[in-house]
Amino acid sequence: MFKRTITVLSLVVLSGAVLQSCAPVIIVGAAAAGASTAGDSRNVSSQFSDNKIRIEIMDIVTKTPELQQSKSNVEITVFNGNVLLIGQVPEQRLKTDLSEKAHKIKGVKKVYNKLIVGKSINFKNFSGDSWITTKVKAQMLGKVNPLNFKVITERGTVYILAITTQKEGIKAAKIASRVSGVKKVITMYSYITAKAPTKDTTSKDTDSKK
């Protein structure tokens, strides 16, 4: 099981003027934000709750023999109570079962199950994805606040997790979508506004233009 950092979904389209020559982008709403600790845009309470939820889901994975085999690769990320599952499992029932169990954990708001039923990725795929993540993070420097964003790549799909303003969120998605090798960008955003801590968002999907 590969270890990574992460970070999803609903649908609407970012105009071609906003995202030109980019990979498809999907943006999703999340929960509220407040005071945060250094290096993380979540408040302390949310960080504690998210860590607890992740540990409980990891325990479920550990106790499921089929998910411990070399043909399985499950990556878990929790942000403000929203759970993102990515990776590969050998059977549909394993994907469904893990999602249902995660939904029942206290504090979980939504489960975005992006697990793929199929073979686990090999090291070549993994190293390629890691390189894409590195390039995305490098491109973000000086353009958005890197402390607000977590990035992970799976088979060319970039996942971005953040508590951010709408303007900065769109900019980050645009940056990622233009990095070479990126097939799609999927983000989980909690938007911060001047009048309220956060604002739920709808997802956006734009086809790439080669």
LUMMAR-855727 format. One line per 5 residues: number of its first residue (from 1); their letters; for each residue x, y, z of N, C-alpha, C, O. Coordinates in steps of 0.1 Angstrom, whole numbers, plus 5000, padded with zeros to 4 digits. Example, Ala and Ser with C-alpha at 12.3 -4.5 7.8 and 13.67 -1.06 7.14 Angstrom:
BEGIN
1 = AS = 5132/4943/5078/5123/4955/5078/5132/4967/5078/5142/4967/5085 ~ 5128/4978/5071/5137/4989/5071/5129/5000/5079/5134/5011/5080 .
//
This chain:
BEGIN
1 = MFKRT = 5008/4988/5000/5000/5000/5000/5009/5012/5000/5017/5014/5009 ~ 5008/5021/4990/5016/5033/4989/5011/5044/4999/4999/5045/5000 ~ 5020/5051/5005/5017/5061/5014/5017/5075/5006/5027/5078/5000 ~ 5007/5083/5008/5007/5096/5001/5000/5106/5009/4994/5103/5020 ~ 5001/5119/5004/4993/5129/5011/4981/5131/5002/4981/5130/4990 .
6 = ITVLS = 4970/5135/5008/4960/5140/4999/4955/5153/5004/4947/5159/4997 ~ 4937/5143/4987/4927/5152/4986/4922/5151/4974/4912/5158/4971 ~ 4870/5165/4942/4862/5156/4946/4849/5159/4941/4849/5154/4930 ~ 4838/5165/4943/4829/5163/4932/4815/5168/4931/4810/5172/4942 ~ 4806/5169/4922/4793/5173/4919/4793/5179/4905/4803/5174/4899 .
11 = LVVLS = 4787/5186/4898/4791/5190/4884/4786/5203/4879/4774/5207/4882 ~ 4793/5211/4872/4791/5223/4866/4803/5226/4857/4813/5219/4859 ~ 4803/5235/4848/4815/5236/4840/4823/5250/4841/4817/5260/4841 ~ 4836/5249/4843/4844/5261/4843/4845/5265/4828/4848/5256/4820 ~ 4843/5277/4825/4844/5282/4811/4857/5280/4805/4867/5280/4812 .
16 = GAVLQ = 4857/5278/4792/4870/5276/4785/4879/5288/4787/4891/5287/4786 ~ 4873/5300/4789/4881/5312/4791/4889/5311/4804/4900/5316/4805 ~ 4883/5304/4814/4890/5303/4827/4901/5292/4826/4912/5294/4832 ~ 4897/5281/4820/4907/5270/4820/4909/5266/4805/4903/5257/4800 ~ 4919/5272/4799/4922/5268/4785/4934/5259/4785/4943/5260/4794 .
21 = SCAPV = 4935/5250/4776/4946/5241/4774/4948/5233/4787/4959/5231/4791 ~ 4937/5229/4793/4939/5222/4806/4931/5209/4806/4923/5205/4798 ~ 4935/5201/4817/4928/5188/4819/4914/5191/4825/4912/5202/4830 ~ 4905/5180/4825/4892/5182/4831/4894/5186/4846/4902/5180/4853 ~ 4885/5194/4851/4885/5198/4865/4872/5196/4872/4861/5200/4866 .
26 = IIVGA = 4872/5190/4883/4860/5188/4891/4862/5194/4905/4872/5191/4912 ~ 4853/5203/4909/4855/5210/4922/4843/5207/4931/4832/5208/4927 ~ 4846/5203/4944/4835/5200/4953/4835/5208/4966/4845/5212/4971 ~ 4823/5210/4972/4822/5217/4985/4825/5208/4997/4825/5196/4996 ~ 4828/5215/5008/4831/5208/5020/4825/5215/5032/4814/5220/5031 .
31 = AAAGA = 4832/5215/5044/4826/5221/5056/4832/5234/5060/4839/5240/5052 ~ 4829/5238/5072/4833/5252/5076/4848/5252/5081/4853/5242/5085 ~ 4853/5264/5081/4867/5265/5086/4868/5276/5097/4859/5284/5098 ~ 4878/5275/5105/4880/5285/5116/4895/5288/5118/4902/5288/5108 ~ 4899/5290/5130/4913/5292/5133/4921/5280/5130/4916/5268/5132 .
36 = STAGD = 4933/5281/5125/4941/5269/5121/4954/5270/5128/4959/5280/5132 ~ 4961/5258/5128/4975/5258/5133/4984/5260/5121/4980/5259/5109 ~ 4996/5263/5124/5006/5266/5114/5008/5254/5104/5009/5243/5108 ~ 5007/5257/5091/5009/5247/5081/4997/5239/5077/4997/5230/5070 ~ 4985/5243/5083/4973/5236/5080/4961/5246/5081/4960/5253/5091 .
41 = SRNVS = 4953/5246/5071/4941/5256/5070/4929/5251/5078/4920/5259/5080 ~ 4929/5239/5083/4918/5234/5092/4920/5239/5106/4931/5242/5111 ~ 4909/5241/5113/4910/5244/5128/4915/5232/5135/4914/5220/5130 ~ 4919/5234/5148/4924/5223/5156/4914/5212/5158/4918/5200/5157 ~ 4902/5215/5161/4892/5205/5163/4889/5197/5151/4888/5184/5152 .
46 = SQFSD = 4889/5203/5139/4887/5195/5127/4899/5186/5124/4897/5175/5119 ~ 4911/5191/5127/4923/5182/5125/4922/5170/5133/4925/5159/5129 ~ 4918/5172/5146/4917/5160/5155/4907/5150/5151/4909/5138/5151 ~ 4895/5156/5147/4884/5147/5142/4888/5140/5130/4885/5128/5129 ~ 4894/5146/5120/4898/5140/5108/4908/5129/5110/4907/5118/5104 .
51 = NKIRI = 4918/5131/5119/4928/5121/5122/4921/5109/5128/4925/5097/5125 ~ 4912/5111/5137/4905/5100/5144/4897/5092/5133/4897/5080/5134 ~ 4890/5099/5124/4882/5092/5114/4891/5084/5105/4888/5072/5102 ~ 4903/5089/5101/4912/5082/5092/4917/5070/5099/4919/5059/5093 ~ 4920/5071/5112/4925/5059/5119/4915/5048/5120/4918/5036/5118 .
56 = EIMDI = 4902/5052/5121/4891/5042/5122/4890/5035/5108/4887/5023/5107 ~ 4891/5042/5097/4890/5036/5084/4902/5028/5081/4900/5017/5075 ~ 4914/5032/5085/4926/5024/5084/4924/5010/5091/4929/5000/5087 ~ 4918/5011/5103/4915/4999/5110/4906/4989/5103/4908/4977/5103 ~ 4896/4995/5096/4887/4986/5088/4895/4980/5077/4893/4968/5074 .
61 = VTKTP = 4904/4987/5070/4912/4982/5059/4921/4971/5065/4922/4960/5059 ~ 4927/4973/5076/4937/4964/5082/4930/4951/5086/4936/4940/5085 ~ 4917/4952/5090/4910/4940/5094/4903/4933/5082/4895/4923/5084 ~ 4905/4938/5070/4899/4931/5058/4910/4925/5050/4917/4932/5043 ~ 4912/4912/5051/4923/4904/5045/4925/4907/5030/4936/4909/5025 .
66 = ELQQS = 4913/4908/5023/4915/4911/5008/4921/4924/5005/4927/4926/4994 ~ 4920/4934/5014/4925/4947/5012/4940/4948/5017/4946/4958/5015 ~ 4945/4937/5022/4959/4937/5027/4968/4930/5017/4980/4929/5018 ~ 4962/4924/5007/4970/4917/4997/4976/4926/4987/4972/4938/4986 ~ 4986/4921/4980/4994/4930/4971/4985/4935/4959/4989/4945/4953 .
71 = KSNVE = 4974/4929/4956/4965/4934/4945/4956/4945/4950/4948/4950/4941 ~ 4957/4949/4962/4949/4960/4967/4958/4972/4971/4969/4970/4976 ~ 4953/4984/4969/4960/4996/4972/4949/5007/4976/4943/5013/4967 ~ 4947/5009/4989/4937/5019/4993/4944/5031/5000/4951/5029/5010 ~ 4941/5043/4995/4946/5055/5000/4934/5063/5007/4924/5064/5001 .
76 = ITVFN = 4936/5067/5019/4925/5074/5027/4929/5088/5030/4940/5091/5035 ~ 4920/5097/5027/4922/5111/5031/4909/5116/5037/4898/5114/5032 ~ 4910/5124/5048/4899/5129/5055/4901/5144/5057/4912/5148/5062 ~ 4892/5152/5053/4893/5167/5054/4880/5173/5058/4870/5172/5051 ~ 4879/5179/5070/4867/5185/5075/4855/5175/5075/4844/5179/5072 .
81 = GNVLL = 4858/5163/5078/4847/5153/5078/4844/5146/5065/4836/5137/5065 ~ 4850/5151/5054/4848/5145/5041/4859/5135/5038/4871/5138/5040 ~ 4855/5123/5035/4864/5112/5032/4866/5110/5017/4856/5108/5010 ~ 4878/5109/5013/4882/5105/4999/4889/5092/4999/4899/5090/5006 ~ 4884/5082/4992/4890/5069/4990/4895/5068/4976/4887/5069/4967 .
86 = IGQVP = 4908/5066/4974/4913/5063/4961/4922/5051/4961/4926/5046/4971 ~ 4925/5045/4949/4933/5033/4948/4926/5022/4941/4917/5025/4933 ~ 4930/5010/4943/4925/4999/4936/4921/4987/4945/4928/4984/4955 ~ 4910/4981/4942/4906/4969/4950/4902/4958/4939/4897/4962/4928 ~ 4903/4945/4943/4900/4935/4933/4886/4932/4930/4882/4926/4920 .
91 = EQRLK = 4876/4936/4939/4862/4933/4937/4853/4945/4941/4857/4953/4950 ~ 4842/4946/4934/4832/4957/4936/4827/4957/4951/4825/4967/4957 ~ 4825/4945/4956/4819/4944/4969/4828/4950/4980/4824/4955/4990 ~ 4842/4949/4978/4851/4955/4987/4850/4970/4987/4851/4977/4997 ~ 4849/4975/4975/4847/4990/4973/4835/4995/4980/4835/5005/4987 .
96 = TDLSE = 4824/4988/4977/4811/4992/4983/4811/4990/4998/4806/4999/5006 ~ 4816/4979/5003/4816/4976/5018/4824/4987/5025/4820/4991/5036 ~ 4836/4990/5020/4844/5000/5027/4838/5014/5028/4838/5021/5038 ~ 4831/5017/5017/4824/5030/5016/4813/5031/5026/4811/5040/5033 ~ 4805/5020/5027/4794/5019/5036/4798/5020/5051/4792/5026/5059 .
101 = KAHKI = 4809/5013/5054/4814/5013/5068/4820/5027/5071/4819/5031/5083 ~ 4826/5033/5062/4832/5046/5064/4821/5056/5067/4822/5065/5076 ~ 4809/5055/5060/4798/5064/5062/4793/5063/5076/4787/5073/5081 ~ 4794/5052/5083/4789/5050/5096/4797/5055/5107/4793/5056/5119 ~ 4809/5059/5104/4818/5065/5114/4814/5079/5119/4811/5087/5111 .
106 = KGVKK = 4814/5081/5132/4810/5093/5138/4819/5105/5132/4831/5104/5132 ~ 4812/5115/5128/4820/5127/5123/4821/5127/5108/4825/5138/5102 ~ 4818/5116/5101/4819/5116/5086/4807/5123/5080/4796/5119/5083 ~ 4809/5132/5072/4799/5140/5065/4796/5134/5051/4784/5131/5048 ~ 4806/5131/5043/4805/5125/5030/4816/5116/5027/4827/5117/5033 .
111 = VYNKL = 4814/5106/5019/4824/5097/5015/4825/5098/4999/4815/5094/4993 ~ 4836/5102/4994/4838/5102/4980/4846/5090/4976/4859/5090/4978 ~ 4840/5080/4971/4846/5067/4968/4851/5067/4954/4843/5064/4945 ~ 4864/5069/4952/4870/5069/4939/4879/5057/4936/4887/5057/4928 ~ 4876/5047/4945/4884/5034/4943/4880/5028/4929/4869/5029/4925 .
116 = IVGKS = 4890/5022/4923/4889/5015/4910/4889/5000/4912/4898/4995/4920 ~ 4880/4993/4906/4880/4978/4907/4890/4974/4896/4887/4975/4884 ~ 4901/4969/4900/4911/4964/4890/4925/4962/4897/4926/4961/4909 ~ 4935/4960/4889/4948/4957/4894/4955/4969/4901/4953/4981/4897 ~ 4963/4966/4911/4970/4977/4918/4980/4983/4909/4986/4976/4901 .
121 = INFKN = 4983/4996/4910/4993/5002/4902/5007/4997/4905/5010/4994/4917 ~ 5015/4997/4895/5029/4993/4897/5038/5005/4901/5034/5016/4901 ~ 5051/5002/4904/5060/5012/4908/5062/5023/4898/5063/5035/4901 ~ 5062/5019/4885/5063/5029/4874/5052/5039/4875/5055/5051/4873 ~ 5040/5034/4876/5028/5044/4877/5030/5053/4889/5027/5065/4888 .
126 = FSGDS = 5033/5047/4900/5035/5054/4913/5045/5065/4912/5043/5076/4916 ~ 5057/5062/4906/5067/5072/4905/5063/5083/4896/5067/5095/4898 ~ 5056/5079/4885/5051/5089/4875/5041/5099/4882/5042/5111/4880 ~ 5032/5093/4890/5023/5101/4897/5030/5111/4907/5026/5122/4909 ~ 5040/5105/4914/5047/5113/4924/5054/5125/4917/5054/5136/4923 .
131 = WITTK = 5059/5123/4905/5065/5134/4898/5056/5144/4894/5059/5156/4894 ~ 5044/5140/4890/5033/5150/4886/5029/5159/4898/5028/5171/4897 ~ 5028/5152/4910/5025/5159/4922/5036/5170/4925/5032/5181/4929 ~ 5048/5166/4924/5059/5175/4926/5059/5187/4917/5061/5198/4921 ~ 5055/5185/4904/5054/5195/4895/5043/5205/4898/5044/5217/4896 .
136 = VKAQM = 5032/5199/4902/5020/5207/4905/5023/5217/4917/5021/5229/4917 ~ 5029/5211/4928/5033/5219/4939/5043/5230/4936/5042/5241/4941 ~ 5052/5226/4927/5062/5236/4923/5056/5248/4916/5060/5259/4917 ~ 5046/5245/4907/5039/5255/4899/5031/5264/4908/5028/5275/4905 ~ 5026/5259/4919/5018/5266/4928/5026/5277/4936/5020/5287/4940 .
141 = LGKVN = 5038/5274/4939/5047/5283/4946/5047/5297/4941/5049/5300/4929 ~ 5044/5307/4949/5044/5321/4945/5031/5325/4938/5029/5337/4935 ~ 5022/5316/4936/5009/5319/4929/4997/5317/4938/4987/5325/4937 ~ 4998/5308/4947/4987/5305/4957/4995/5302/4970/5007/5299/4970 ~ 4988/5302/4981/4994/5299/4994/4995/5284/4995/4985/5277/4996 .
146 = PLNFK = 5007/5278/4994/5009/5264/4994/5004/5257/5007/5001/5245/5007 ~ 5003/5264/5018/4999/5259/5031/4984/5255/5030/4979/5248/5039 ~ 4977/5261/5021/4962/5259/5020/4959/5247/5012/4947/5242/5012 ~ 4968/5241/5005/4966/5230/4996/4973/5217/4998/4985/5217/5002 ~ 4966/5206/4997/4973/5193/4997/4970/5186/4983/4959/5187/4978 .
151 = VITER = 4981/5180/4978/4980/5175/4964/4984/5160/4964/4994/5156/4970 ~ 4977/5152/4957/4981/5138/4954/4977/5135/4940/4967/5140/4935 ~ 4984/5126/4934/4981/5121/4920/4979/5106/4919/4987/5099/4925 ~ 4969/5102/4912/4967/5088/4910/4964/5085/4896/4953/5090/4891 ~ 4973/5078/4889/4971/5075/4875/4968/5087/4866/4960/5087/4857 .
156 = GTVYI = 4975/5098/4869/4974/5110/4861/4963/5119/4866/4962/5130/4861 ~ 4955/5115/4875/4944/5123/4881/4949/5130/4893/4954/5124/4903 ~ 4949/5143/4893/4954/5151/4905/4942/5155/4914/4932/5160/4910 ~ 4944/5152/4927/4934/5155/4937/4939/5167/4945/4951/5166/4950 ~ 4931/5177/4947/4936/5188/4955/4926/5191/4967/4914/5191/4964 .
161 = LAITT = 4931/5192/4979/4923/5194/4991/4926/5207/4997/4938/5211/4998 ~ 4916/5215/5000/4919/5229/5005/4908/5236/5012/4896/5233/5010 ~ 4911/5245/5021/4902/5255/5026/4908/5268/5020/4919/5272/5023 ~ 4900/5275/5011/4906/5286/5004/4895/5295/4999/4883/5292/5001 ~ 4899/5306/4993/4889/5315/4987/4886/5310/4973/4893/5301/4968 .
166 = QKEGI = 4875/5314/4968/4871/5309/4955/4881/5313/4944/4884/5304/4935 ~ 4886/5325/4945/4896/5329/4935/4908/5321/4935/4913/5317/4925 ~ 4913/5319/4947/4926/5311/4949/4923/5296/4945/4932/5290/4939 ~ 4912/5291/4948/4908/5277/4945/4908/5275/4930/4913/5265/4925 ~ 4902/5284/4923/4901/5283/4908/4916/5284/4902/4919/5277/4893 .
171 = KAAKI = 4924/5293/4908/4937/5295/4903/4945/5282/4905/4953/5278/4896 ~ 4944/5276/4917/4951/5263/4920/4947/5252/4910/4956/5245/4905 ~ 4934/5251/4907/4929/5241/4898/4934/5244/4884/4938/5234/4877 ~ 4935/5256/4880/4940/5260/4867/4955/5257/4866/4959/5251/4855 ~ 4962/5259/4876/4977/5256/4876/4979/5241/4874/4987/5237/4866 .
176 = ASRVS = 4972/5233/4882/4973/5219/4882/4969/5213/4868/4975/5204/4863 ~ 4958/5219/4863/4953/5213/4850/4962/5215/4838/4961/5209/4828 ~ 4971/5225/4840/4981/5228/4829/4994/5221/4830/5003/5223/4821 ~ 4996/5213/4840/5009/5206/4842/5009/5194/4833/4999/5187/4832 ~ 5020/5192/4826/5021/5181/4817/5019/5167/4824/5024/5165/4835 .
181 = GVKKV = 5012/5159/4818/5009/5145/4823/4996/5144/4831/4992/5133/4834 ~ 4990/5156/4834/4978/5156/4842/4966/5153/4832/4964/5160/4822 ~ 4958/5143/4836/4946/5139/4828/4933/5146/4833/4925/5149/4825 ~ 4933/5147/4846/4921/5153/4853/4925/5159/4866/4934/5154/4872 ~ 4917/5169/4870/4920/5175/4883/4907/5174/4891/4896/5179/4887 .
186 = ITMYS = 4908/5168/4903/4896/5167/4912/4899/5173/4925/4909/5170/4932 ~ 4891/5183/4929/4894/5191/4941/4883/5190/4951/4871/5189/4948 ~ 4886/5191/4964/4877/5192/4975/4880/5205/4982/4890/5207/4989 ~ 4871/5215/4980/4873/5229/4985/4863/5232/4996/4851/5229/4994 ~ 4867/5239/5006/4858/5247/5015/4862/5261/5012/4873/5266/5015 .
191 = YITAK = 4852/5269/5007/4855/5283/5003/4854/5292/5015/4844/5291/5022 ~ 4863/5300/5017/4863/5310/5028/4858/5323/5021/4863/5328/5011 ~ 4848/5330/5028/4843/5343/5023/4845/5353/5034/4848/5350/5046 ~ 4843/5366/5031/4844/5377/5041/4832/5377/5051/4834/5381/5062 ~ 4821/5371/5046/4809/5372/5055/4807/5359/5063/4800/5360/5073 .
196 = APTKD = 4813/5348/5059/4811/5336/5066/4824/5328/5065/4832/5330/5057 ~ 4826/5318/5075/4838/5310/5075/4840/5303/5062/4851/5303/5057 ~ 4830/5296/5057/4832/5289/5045/4818/5289/5037/4808/5292/5043 ~ 4819/5285/5025/4807/5283/5017/4809/5271/5008/4819/5269/5001 ~ 4798/5262/5009/4799/5250/5001/4799/5254/4986/4793/5263/4982 .
201 = TTSKD = 4805/5245/4978/4806/5248/4964/4800/5237/4956/4798/5226/4961 ~ 4798/5239/4943/4794/5229/4934/4806/5225/4926/4815/5232/4924 ~ 4805/5213/4920/4817/5208/4913/4817/5214/4899/4806/5217/4893 ~ 4829/5214/4893/4830/5219/4879/4839/5210/4871/4849/5205/4876 ~ 4835/5208/4859/4842/5198/4850/4844/5204/4837/4835/5208/4830 .
206 = TDSKK = 4857/5205/4833/4860/5211/4820/4869/5202/4812/4879/5197/4817 ~ 4865/5199/4799/4873/5190/4791/4886/5196/4787/4887/5208/4786 ~ 4896/5188/4786/4909/5193/4782/4909/5197/4767/4902/5191/4759 ~ 4918/5207/4764/4919/5211/4750/4933/5209/4746/4942/5217/4750 ~ 4936/5200/4738/4950/5197/4734/4953/5206/4722/4964/5205/4717 .
//
